[in-house]
């Protein structure tokens, strides 16, 4: 195709959601209009796109969790416009934006397609991350009694390594539950499958109860669950509950400044991530 005319990087707005949905559908991703609306609300100054030839052709989002950590996601380019450097341009713009905010660490979950670019930009592999799927099937009624969601910021910070309470408050309004002092779980609708996560728990037994709560409510749907396989207990639970591994990605990290203090996160407490756009 001919070179695109006058590509421009600009901020995304809610008016771009239909175009964002078109891009993510072409990529086969699971996000909904609500997901786009939430990320735009959480990062109104950190969602970028490239517009050219009269339409939005590429996107990238950067959600900040204080100054400790930021997460880049929704890196999408329309198929016909790939190979024009749009993803690189947006990534460089996002990194510059985050360094301007003096964010210590920048992370993302990389697909095989995006990983070479991220490596060139200085990101380094941190851990594997996997998407597991459970097809619709009957689920026996659970016996555990769970509580309405109450934010346990100290537990989540211990697990995640940064303050993501703003994100959790947004996601809690969709579907959530907790076990006081022991863990919490959330979920949301997807365009291809219901999504389980995030889930943070102090034991595998608690994580099983939280997953059972979600599966009981979504037995008639396919369910996606993103797992850090370094948490072997999460992998075993996934197998026990009938999930199968569907995708493998790589979690990557980049220092936002010179010699930042390390994040003190505990992946052993993370039984489900919040999604590739949030970590």
N, C-alpha and C positions, 0 to 999 in steps of 0.2 A: 504494500500500500504506500501511497505518497507520504512524505513526512507530515506529521500533524501541524496544523497552523496555530502558532502563538499559544503554546501550552503555558498555563499559569497555575502556580500553587496558591491556594486560598483556604480560608477556614470553611469547614462544613457547617451547615445549619440544618434545622429540621426539614427545610424545603428539599434537601438532598436525599432524604430517606428513600424515596422511590428509586432513585438512581443507585443508591447504595444497595438496595435490595436486588436490583438487577445484576449488579456486579457479584454479589455473594451467591446468588442463584446460579450464575454461570460457573462459579467455582465449586458448587455443590456443598456449600456450608449450611449450618443449621440455624443461624441467627434469624430473628424475627424483627418486625418493625419496632416492637417494644425494646429489643436489645439495642438497636440503633439509637432509639430515643434516649435510653438510659446512659449509653456511653457519651452521647452528646451533652447530656445534662451534667454528668460527672466531670467531663473535661471540655468545657465550652471553648477554651483557648488552645486545646491540644488535639483537635480533630482536623485533619488536613486532606485536601483533595487537589487533583489536577484536572482542570477544565480545559478542553480544547475542542475545536470543530463543533462548538455549540452544546457540549454536554460534558458531564462528569465522567472521566475515564479511569481514574485511579484514586485510592484512598489509603490513609494510615491514621491510626489513633494512638494517643499517648496519655494514659491515665496516671496521675501522680498520687502516691501514697505518702503525703508529707514530702520532706526532703530526703527521706531515706531510700525511696525506691519509686521507679516509674515502670509502667508496663506498656509496651508497644504491641498493637494488634490491628486487626482488620486491614492488613496490607494486601490490597486487591488491585489488580489492573485488568481492564477489559482485554479480552483475548486478542482482538485485532490491533491493540496498541502496545502489546508486549514487545520487548526488545528495543524500545525507544528511551530507556533509562528513567521511566517514570517512577518505578519503585525506589531506585537509588536516590532520586531527587527528593522524594517524600521522606525517605529514611534519614537522609542528611538534614533535611529541614526539621524533622522531629527531634533528632539528636541535638541539633543546635538549640532548639527551643528548650529542651530539658536541661542542657548545660547552662543555659541562661537562667534557669530556675535553681541552679546549683543542686540538682538531684545527685545523690551519691552513686546510686546504681541504676542501671537500665537493663531490663530483662524482656525476653519474648520467648514464645514457643514457635520453633521454626519447622516449617515443612521442608521436604527435600528440595522443592523448587526454590524456596527463599534462602536456604542455609548458605549456599556459596556467596551470595551478596552480603549476608550478615557477617560472614567470616571476613570478607574483604573490608568491611567497615569497622572491624576490630572486636566483634563479639566472639566469645569463647564458649565452648560447650560446658554446661554445668551438670545436666542430668537428663536422663531419658524421660519422656512423658508419653503415655499411651492412651488412646481412646478405646474403650470397651463398649460393646453393644449387647443388649438383651432384647430378644425379639418378644412380641406379645405372647404371654402365656399366663395361665392361672397362677395366683399367688395366695397361699393360705393366710388367714387372718393372723395378725401379729398378737402377741400376748402382752407386750410391754406397754405401759401407760406413759406417754410422752407429754411434755409441757408445751404451752405456747412459747414462741421464741422470745428469749431474753438475751440481749447482746452481752457476751462475756469478752470484753475487750482484752483482758489480760491473757486469756487462753488463746485467743486468735493471734495476738501479737507474738506470743511464744511460738506458735506454729508457723506463722507467715513471715515474721521478722520485721514487720512494719505495721503502721496503723491504717487499716483499711475499713474502719468503722463506717465511714460515709458510704462506701460501696455496700457493705453488709446491710445497712439500714434500707437502702434501695431494694436490694434483692429480697430482704425479709418480707417486704410488702407483697411479694408475689406468692411464695409458698415456703414455709419455714416451720421448724420445730426445734426443741432443745431438751436436754436432760440437765437439770441444774448442776453446775459444777463439773459436768462430765463431757459435754459436747453439744454440737448443734449441726443441723443440716438444712439445706435449702434446695429448691428446684424451680424450674421454669419451663414453659412451653418452648418447643423448637419447631422449625418448619419441616423437619424430617423425623425428629424423635424428641420425647420429653428429655430434659437434661437434669441429671442429679449432680448437685454441687453448688457451692462448696460444702464440704463436710469436714469438721475438725472434731477429734474425739481423743480422750485420754486412754482408751483401750479398744481392742478389737471387738469386745462384747458390746460396748456402747455403739460403735460404728455399725455393727450388724443390726441393732435395734433401729437406728436412724435410717439405714437403707431399707429395712423392712417397712417402715412407715411410708417411705416414698413409693416403693414397689406396690404396696397394697392399693395406693391411690391411682397407680398408672399401669395396672396389670394388662389392660387392653391396648397399650401402646408400646412401641419400641422405646428403649431408654438408652441414652448415651451417658457414659461415666468416664471422666478423664482422671487417670491415676498416675502417680509417680511410682514406677515399679520398684524403686528403692525401698518403698514401704511394702515389704513382702506380705504383711498381714492383709493389706488392701487387695493385693492380687489374689490371695487365697479366698477372701470373701467373694470377690468377683466370680471366681470359678464356682464356688459353692452355690451362688445364687443364679447361675445359668448365664453369665455374661461370657462373651468371647472377644478376644483382642481384634480390633478392626483397623487401627492406624497407629503408626509410631512416629513421633516427632522428637525434637531435641530442644530442651530448655537451654537458652543461651544468655550470657550476661556480659555487660560492658560497664566499665567504670565511668561514672559521669564526670569525675574530677581526678586530681592526682592523689593517689594513695588514700581512698576513702576507708572509713572504718568498716569492717566486715559486718554483714547482716547476721544476726543470731536467730536463724530460723530452725525449726525442727520438723523435717519432713515426715518423721515417724508419727507425728500427730495429724498429718494431712491425709485424710482418707478420700477426699475428692477435691479437685481444684475448682476454681470459680469459672473457668472457661479460658480458652486460648487468648481472648482479648483482655483478660484481667489477671491471669496467673493463679 
